[in-house]
Structure formats: structure tokens, C-alpha cells
Amino acid sequence: MAGLWEAWKSPDGLWERTFTIITTTANALLSELHDRMPVILPPAQWPAWLGEEPVSDDTLRSLLRPYPASAMRMWPVSRDVGNVRNDRPDLLDPLEQTRLI
């Protein structure tokens, strides 16, 4: 995902680290859930985004677009996903169709 981070010194003298994930309009797949989605960068674009190769501002801006819906999959998952205390591999398992109600 495309993100930005910065380290800065607060007025009380402490170093703060801040970050953000950049969003864009949702593609056709994710628009069923929300009108925004994270900018997802394919590996070939990482060097440009991370500053490992020189690119123009216009090139960087061109990366901030919805990821192709055809390259994504979506399935229902447990409501447990929404609780940050849950951290288990089965959270990514698709729910059985009978459990969707």
C-alpha cells in the first residue's frame, strides 16, 4: 500500500513518528463495501514510490489510482476481524454461505 511517514520533534522535545495510508476511490469490487480504498502498489512500482529511482511528481501522482478489481478477490469473513484483540490466521478464512445470515 502507498503510505507516507515522517519523524518530527514535538514541542515537548519528544520525537514523534507519524504515518498515513493513502486512499483513492474504490474500484468496482470494493465499491460494494465503501467509496474509498487504499492505494495498492504492485511490486514493479515500489522503487518509484520509495524513491529508489528518480521519477517526476506527475509519475508519482499517476500511481495513486484504484487497483484493478480483476486482480483482487473478496469473500465474507467473521466479524471477529473487526476486533483488534483478535490475531489468528483463521480470520482470513471465508465464512460458509450458511453462516452469512
C-alpha positions, 0 to 999 in steps of 0.5 A: 500500500502507498503510505507516507511517514515522517519523524518530527520533534514535538514541542515537548522535545519528544520525537514523534513518528507519524504515518498515513495510508493513502486512499483513492476511490474504490474500484468496482469490487470494493465499491460494494463495501465503501467509496474509498480504498487504499492505494495498492502498489504492485511490486514493479512500482515500489522503487518509484514510490520509495524513491529508489529511482528518480521519477517526476511528481506527475509519475508519482501522482499517476500511481495513486489510482484504484487497483484493478478489481480483476486482480483482487478477490473478496469473500465474507469473513467473521466479524471477529476481524473487526476486533483488534484483540483478535490475531489468528490466521483463521480470520482470513478464512471465508465464512460458509454461505450458511453462516452469512445470515 
